Amino acid sequence: MTPDRKLRFVLQEHQGRGHHYDFRLEMGGALKSWAVPKGPSLDPAEKRLALMVEDHDLDHIDYEGIIPEGHYGAGPVVVWDEGTYETMDDDPGKSLGEGRFSFVLKGKKLKGEFALVRLKRGKRGNEWLMIKKRDGLEQSGWKIRSELDKKRIARLREKVPSCNSIS
């Protein structure tokens, strides 16, 4: 593990074309990003599909708001969890390139060791699995709970960003 520099992560809940969670890891001056349709799980028995998407700018790490209609990803976005992570790999970029990346999340909700493993037989080439490791912090039967309720969305409507801040 390389504990000398803790990097940030965020899990954003997003109601775009479909409801999903955007998992983002600070790495190499950008946010490596995956769309996780069902969200991550603290139950190691629940391996979650994670679709790797384009990197995002670091300023997206704390984004909350409603992306306006007509723009990519239109819909409400909230930070579901955030914190730091430590890589279990000496060369994270190489590990990602090889299709297996292990890390420890230190979030408010997500804690412990996880792995992202690229599927070798994926149809599009961007399919990964997000897996919680057995480390004493796992929770059998754990289910993610949405934070995109009517009250939260109403508060977001007050924070609609300008179209120029969306990329």
N, C-alpha and C positions, 0 to 999 in steps of 0.2 A: 504494500500500500504506500502511496506517496502523500503523507500528511502535511508536507511543508506548505502547500498552497491549496486552500479550500476554495473550490469553485462553486458557483451558484447553480441552482436548478429551480424550475417552476413547473407546476402543473396547472394549466388553465382549462377551465370548463368552457366549452364553446358550443353554442347552438347555431351552427352554420346551416348548410344544406341538410345536415343530420346532426344529432347530438353526439358529441365526442369530447375527448380530453386531449389537449396538446401538451406533450411532455417535452421539455426543453432543458438541455444541458449546456452550460457555458463551456466552450472549448475552442481554442485557437482564435479567440477574438470574435466569435460568433456564437449563436445558439443552435446547436445540433438539435433537430426537431423531429418528433414522431407524433402522428395522430393515432390515439389509442381509442378505438370506438367504444369499448366498454369501460375504459379507465383502468388504471393499474389495480392490483389486488395485493393485500397483505397475506393472502392464503397461497402457499406454494403450490397447491393443487390446481390453482386457477392461472394457467398460462394465458397471457393476453396478447392478442394480435396488436402490433404496433407498426404503422405504415410510415416509413421514413419519408419526410417531405423536405423541401428546400430549407437551407439554413436561414435563420432570422437574425436581424441586427440585435445587438445586446440591449438596445433601448426597449425592446419588446418584453423584457423579462418581467416587468411589473404592470403591463398593459391590462387595463379593465375599461370596458366601455361597450358601445354598440357600434359595430362596423356598419356604415350606411348601405342600404340597398344599392345594387349596381356595382359594388366593389367586391373583390375577392374575399370570401369568408364572411359575407354580410351576416350580421346577427350579434347577439350579446356574448361577451367574453368576460369571465371573472377569474381571478386567481383563486384556485382551489387549495393549493399548498405551495409553499416555497421554503427554501433553506439552502444548505450547502451540501456538497457531495465530495467524497474522496474516491479517487480511482483506485482500483485494485491492480491496475496494469502499469507497467513501467512506461509504455508508449501508447497512450490512449488512441491516438490517430491510427497507429498501425493496427491495434486491436479492433477498432471499428472497421477498418479496411478488410481485415480478415474475417469479420462477421461475428465476433464474440467480444463483448465488452462488459466487465464487471465493475461494480461501484457500490459505495455505501451512501445511502441518503440520510441526511440529518435535517429533516423537515419538521414542521409542526404536526403533521399527520403521518406522512410516509417516513418510516425509519427502518434502517437496516440494510442488509446486502441484497442487491438485485443484479440481474444480468439481462442484457439485450443480446439476442442470438438471431442472426439472419437465417431465414429459411432458405435452404438450398434449392428447393423446388418451387419457389414462389412464381406465380404467373407474371408479375410485373417487375420483380427484382428488388422491390423496396419493402418486402414483407419481413418483419422481425417478430420475435416473441419477447415480451417483457415478463420476466420470471422473478418472483420473490424467493430468496434462498432461505433455507432453514438455519436460523441464527439466534433463536431465542426471542426474536421480535416479531415472528410470524403470528398470524391470527387465523386459525382454522374457521372457515365459514364467514369470513369478513366480507362485507358488501360495501361498495362505495355509495355515498349519499350525495345527491345533487344539491347544489347551492343556488341553482338558477330558479328561484321561486318568484312569484309575482312581485313581492316587495323588493327583492334585490334587482329585478329587471326595471322596476319603476325608478329606483335610485340611479341605475345606469343611464336611463334616458336623460338625466340631467348632465351626464358627462360625455355626450356624443362628441367624438373627436372630429376635427376638421378632416376633410378628405385628403389633405396633403400629408397627414401624419400616418396614413395607412400605406403599407408597402406590400 
